[in-house]
Amino acid sequence: MKIVLAGGSGQVGTLLARHYHAKGDEVTVLTRRPTTMPWRTAHWDAETLGPWAQELEGADAVFGLAGRSVNCRYTPKNKRLIMDSRVDSTSVLGQAIAQATRAPRVWIQASTATIYGHSYNRPNNEDGALGGEEPDAPHAWRFSIDVAKAWEQAADAVETPRTRKVITRTALTLSPDRGGIFDTLLSLVRRGLGGRVASGRQMVSWLHDADYIAAVDWLIANQHMSGIVNLAAPNPLPMDDFMRTLRRAWGMPIGLPSTRWMLEIASFLMQTETELILKSRYVLPGRLLAEGFEFQYPLWPIAAEDLCTRWRARSM
Ligand SMILES: NC(=O)c1ccc[n+]([C@@H]2O[C@H](COP(=O)([O-])OP(=O)(O)OC[C@H]3O[C@@H](n4cnc5c(N)ncnc54)[C@H](OP(=O)(O)O)[C@@H]3O)[C@@H](O)[C@H]2O)c1
């Protein structure tokens, strides 16, 4: 297959590039800073059409993954970058797909499970209520929902009649790679800090990297699938249980709790937003389950064991 990963130099893109490259597929990563990798990298600016659009000709799958990381303080400048990098890159990628002579077969555009409302007890399938108006969520949390909506609207706004369009609302994608989300959570556990986070009731929607890859492979193969698809394990759980299970999988007997005010301070020092860990994300993969997709890691305890084992193997 010919696979193009726009914004594919990050955590998720690297998972995909490794997977397709290992299978012998032709992989091209579009990046603002091409470097030498085992696969091809090509320059794009993620804003304007250019010679990079040729890379999409005849592709079996094009992924839209670009966006300034949300793991930062939401200053006015960062907010503008978070929003514009997603909207602009998605619009221009869509235009390139629409005007290709040999249209790509499928466009898989990243979105986020954060688009659903903050909810402790109401799970969200694809028809779940979008966030933004929840009475118990701080106004500041509205920004990430506005970004997600604008991001999806940018993909919706481009007509690609010859290319199937799938928008993936993805939960926390966990792999043992250094610098990723799992690595960050595990570093808290390894330091004895991975205890209760605030009330601990907030739901964690997560996805094992093997299931992320299997699900997108399945979406490429199943040509009747288009539109919004939730990519999340079928068993989200409260943060308290999530961290306890991770401590057990790692073999760490203690985990000091973090209250909300401690998190506000830590988050300020770490230059990130507490929303990333305080918001309750309760998301289910309704369409994948209805279509018979089988998860290899549907339950967090087995997924956590596997991720810890692979993390340890990589640090030897
Ligand atoms: N990881 C997750 O669990 C998760 C969950 C839900 C949604 N998502 C979304 O899925 C996408 C891929 O996730 P990821 O974890 O691989 O993200 P990532 O590691 O932050 O990588 C995103 C890529 O976007 C590009 N980028 C960064 N800033 C940019 C800017 N200002 N303008 C244009 N491009 C920029 C970078 O490529 P270059 O610097 O090489 O150009 C980078 O490699 C992201 O948009 C993310 O928000 C991720």
The ligand as an SDF file (V2000), in Angstrom:
LIG
                    3D

 48 52  0  0  0  0  0  0  0  0999 V2000
   -1.6650   10.9080   21.0390 N   0  0  0  0  0  0  0  0  0  0  0  0
   -2.9160   10.7780   21.4060 C   0  0  0  0  0  0  0  0  0  0  0  0
   -3.2520   10.0160   22.3200 O   0  0  0  0  0  0  0  0  0  0  0  0
   -4.0050   11.5560   20.6850 C   0  0  0  0  0  0  0  0  0  0  0  0
   -5.3440   11.4030   21.0760 C   0  0  0  0  0  0  0  0  0  0  0  0
   -6.3170   12.1200   20.4040 C   0  0  0  0  0  0  0  0  0  0  0  0
   -5.9840   12.9610   19.3630 C   0  0  0  0  0  0  0  0  0  0  0  0
   -4.6780   13.1000   19.0140 N   0  0  0  0  0  0  0  0  0  0  0  0
   -4.3530   14.0050   17.8900 C   0  0  0  0  0  0  0  0  0  0  0  0
   -3.7970   13.2300   16.8470 O   0  0  0  0  0  0  0  0  0  0  0  0
   -2.7710   13.9690   16.1880 C   0  0  0  0  0  0  0  0  0  0  0  0
   -1.4880   13.1560   16.2200 C   0  0  0  0  0  0  0  0  0  0  0  0
   -1.1650   12.8880   17.5880 O   0  0  0  0  0  0  0  0  0  0  0  0
    0.3440   12.7760   18.0750 P   0  0  0  0  0  0  0  0  0  0  0  0
    0.2980   12.3240   19.4780 O   0  0  0  0  0  0  0  0  0  0  0  0
    1.1600   12.0250   17.0830 O   0  0  0  0  0  0  0  0  0  0  0  0
    0.7600   14.3290   18.0730 O   0  0  0  0  0  0  0  0  0  0  0  0
    2.2430   14.9290   18.1860 P   0  0  0  0  0  0  0  0  0  0  0  0
    3.2060   13.9110   18.6780 O   0  0  0  0  0  0  0  0  0  0  0  0
    2.1280   16.2130   18.9380 O   0  0  0  0  0  0  0  0  0  0  0  0
    2.6090   15.2270   16.6340 O   0  0  0  0  0  0  0  0  0  0  0  0
    1.8270   16.0800   15.8440 C   0  0  0  0  0  0  0  0  0  0  0  0
    2.5880   16.5380   14.6330 C   0  0  0  0  0  0  0  0  0  0  0  0
    2.0430   17.8090   14.2320 O   0  0  0  0  0  0  0  0  0  0  0  0
    3.0350   18.6000   13.6670 C   0  0  0  0  0  0  0  0  0  0  0  0
    2.9390   19.9620   14.2110 N   0  0  0  0  0  0  0  0  0  0  0  0
    3.2750   20.4010   15.4520 C   0  0  0  0  0  0  0  0  0  0  0  0
    3.0560   21.7150   15.5590 N   0  0  0  0  0  0  0  0  0  0  0  0
    2.5850   22.1210   14.3570 C   0  0  0  0  0  0  0  0  0  0  0  0
    2.2040   23.3880   13.8230 C   0  0  0  0  0  0  0  0  0  0  0  0
    2.2560   24.5100   14.5690 N   0  0  0  0  0  0  0  0  0  0  0  0
    1.7670   23.4300   12.5280 N   0  0  0  0  0  0  0  0  0  0  0  0
    1.7100   22.3060   11.7840 C   0  0  0  0  0  0  0  0  0  0  0  0
    2.0810   21.0920   12.2190 N   0  0  0  0  0  0  0  0  0  0  0  0
    2.5090   21.0090   13.4990 C   0  0  0  0  0  0  0  0  0  0  0  0
    4.3920   18.0220   14.0260 C   0  0  0  0  0  0  0  0  0  0  0  0
    5.0370   17.6420   12.8400 O   0  0  0  0  0  0  0  0  0  0  0  0
    6.3320   18.4290   12.2460 P   0  0  0  0  0  0  0  0  0  0  0  0
    6.9080   19.2630   13.3710 O   0  0  0  0  0  0  0  0  0  0  0  0
    7.2300   17.3250   11.8140 O   0  0  0  0  0  0  0  0  0  0  0  0
    5.8380   19.2320   11.1040 O   0  0  0  0  0  0  0  0  0  0  0  0
    4.0640   16.8030   14.8840 C   0  0  0  0  0  0  0  0  0  0  0  0
    4.8130   15.6890   14.5590 O   0  0  0  0  0  0  0  0  0  0  0  0
   -2.6110   15.3000   16.9390 C   0  0  0  0  0  0  0  0  0  0  0  0
   -3.2260   16.3220   16.2130 O   0  0  0  0  0  0  0  0  0  0  0  0
   -3.3090   15.0440   18.2740 C   0  0  0  0  0  0  0  0  0  0  0  0
   -3.9100   16.2060   18.8030 O   0  0  0  0  0  0  0  0  0  0  0  0
   -3.6820   12.4150   19.6430 C   0  0  0  0  0  0  0  0  0  0  0  0
  1  2  1  0
  2  3  2  0
  2  4  1  0
  4  5  1  0
  4 48  2  0
  5  6  2  0
  6  7  1  0
  7  8  2  0
  8  9  1  0
  8 48  1  0
  9 10  1  0
  9 46  1  0
 10 11  1  0
 11 12  1  0
 11 44  1  0
 12 13  1  0
 13 14  1  0
 14 15  2  0
 14 16  1  0
 14 17  1  0
 17 18  1  0
 18 19  2  0
 18 20  1  0
 18 21  1  0
 21 22  1  0
 22 23  1  0
 23 24  1  0
 23 42  1  0
 24 25  1  0
 25 26  1  0
 25 36  1  0
 26 27  1  0
 26 35  1  0
 27 28  2  0
 28 29  1  0
 29 30  1  0
 29 35  2  0
 30 31  1  0
 30 32  2  0
 32 33  1  0
 33 34  2  0
 34 35  1  0
 36 37  1  0
 36 42  1  0
 37 38  1  0
 38 39  2  0
 38 40  1  0
 38 41  1  0
 42 43  1  0
 44 45  1  0
 44 46  1  0
 46 47  1  0
M  CHG  2   8   1  16  -1
M  END
$$$$
